[in-house]
Amino acid sequence: MPTPSYPADAAFRALVQTADDALFVVDEWWRLQWANRHALQLLEHSRLPRDGGEFLGLFPGTTRDRIVLDGSVTVGGRWCAEGEVCTDELVAVDIVITGMEAGTPPGWRAVRLRDCRARRALETSLREAETLGGVGRLALALAHEFSELLTTITGSTELIASELAPRDTLRGDVESIRHAADRAAALTRELTRAASSRAAAPQATDVSRAVAAMDATMRRCVGERVRVTFDLPPDVGVSTVDVSQLEASLVHLARNARTAMASGGSLHVSVRAVECATPRRAIHSVMRPGRYVQIELRDTGPGMDSPTQSRCFEPLYSTWGGEGLGLSLVFGATTQMGGYVTCDSAPGRGSAISLYLPTSPTSPTTLGTTAAPPLPTTRSVLVVDDEESVRRVAARALRREGYRVSEAGNADEALSLVSQDPSLADVLVTDVMMPGLSGVELASCIVAARPDVRVLFSSGAAGLSAGEASRLPRGAAFLPKPFSSKALGDRVRALFGI
């Protein structure tokens, strides 16, 4: 090994002077004998008198006592601890004291002080992440269970309401249950999305049909004092969206309108195709030129002034004393789907919130379908769910729609039924997570035997993982739990193309 041309002692001095740690050499009485540049800067900030005892003066009483009592190491010994130094503020440091080798006077020690605030902050972040991870897993588990229960509650109340006379005294109680279940369902979906690390589950969606499926839910959200009208022309366009996010956004906007019109008013919901020829201003962004499907909710409330409009989509901002999260969630969901949000409002003339969703080339007439022979006269649906109450409510709702419905509690039972009679499943409605084979694996098996089968997946999760989504049959649709009987019926009709 060649001898370095740079003198070793000069290299050592350059190394210790540029070190990020504060390095000291003290004698047996803790008097300062030498300090590197970083250590001298520390002493200058502490404004201690230079009387030889300034090293111990760096530390508050508790840390200083520990150094004197435990840090008097012998030659080759080492003592490590955490403590604090007094500068303009108390700073947490790692302290390492080493007994110096022969060649120095007896009792001399080398001391290294390293700022440990960054490490402590990282450790705190890791602990918080572990705690939040545990909370998130618990939230997902609870959300899944609540989704199953709420699907049963919502579906059962809809079926009960359909059996009651228009003026039956029980109808008001049933509507109250449905309204509470809808609110709980929206909260459950938000909890699932917040706790889940999964991405959204976008799919080609006929926007007019998706908004139409929200008719009853939005009317219940705004209450009896607000009149809701819809303008939903067919064949407006198809957008690739996460249906659960779109539904949650519409619920938030409807609630916001209800709050603005506490004494009553009207809410007009419209969908139309628009073409943006030049860039235009949107909330927190500029809309690119292109073709969009516009969903507009226009209310007759008091409207907003310019300062309120500029802040209304900020998290936690609210003029009503609430938590103010709704509009920020709408903005986040729409942006995630590649869209834009605009707000048109002024005091005395209400507010209009518009969601602009980019159109996709998929034709509405082919949405959710695959190439298939003509449908039989009696359409059949196979409902597969390991939760008996959910399965029964879904099956009963579909029978009322006129379908021939079969039920199975797991994938093995479903495969057995289809092997005996393949005509049982023109449409397969299956839960994603089940004991044994998953819903995705079940669908793959059935589609392999009968390629014309249409598939509707349901789950309490916010969406499907990337791995699950890659294995979906062509034309498959997704319906998040909890869902209503009407939403289930609308989604199955879409799969049949009716």
Beta strands, then each sheet from edge to edge (+ up, - down):
strand 1: 22-26
strand 2: 32-35
strand 3: 78-86
strand 4: 90-99
strand 5: 109-115
strand 6: 203-206
strand 7: 226-231
strand 8: 238-241
strand 9: 265-276
strand 10: 280-282
strand 11: 285-287
strand 12: 290-299
strand 13: 340-345
strand 14: 351-358
strand 15: 380-384
strand 16: 404-408
strand 17: 427-431
strand 18: 454-459
strand 19: 477-480
sheet 1: 2+ 1- 5+ 4- 3+
sheet 2: 6+ 8-
sheet 3: 7+ 9+ 12- 14+ 13-
sheet 4: 10+ 11-
sheet 5: 16+ 15+ 17+ 18+ 19+
end
